[in-house]
Amino acid sequence: MLLIPCPWCGDRDETEFHYGGQAGVPYPERPAELTDEQWGEYLFVRDNPKGEFAERWSHSAGCRRWFNLVRNTATHEIVR
């Protein structure tokens, strides 16, 4: 079980959160010009590294706010 540090509520059990995917994925500059394949890549293709990874999390059972954190995907240690 992970203990996730919410910036507003403090450390809470992972069951209170929803994972939001990779952090820092920019929205396309000209979305109307994207092909279906490009949209599919934007929506579904993400990095899957072994090691530190920036993620988005929502404290859905608490303050309901979104935040970023860096987690080691091999050890599940929350780095920052």
NORPE-V446466 format. One record per helix or strand. SS is the DSSP state (H for helix, E for strand). FROM is the first residue (numbers start at 1). TO is the last residue. If there is no record, write none. Layout:
ss={SS & SS}
from={FROM & FROM}
to={TO & TO}
//
This chain:
ss={E & E & H & E & H & H & E & E & E}
from={3 & 10 & 14 & 18 & 31 & 36 & 52 & 66 & 78}
to={6 & 13 & 16 & 22 & 33 & 44 & 58 & 72 & 78}
//
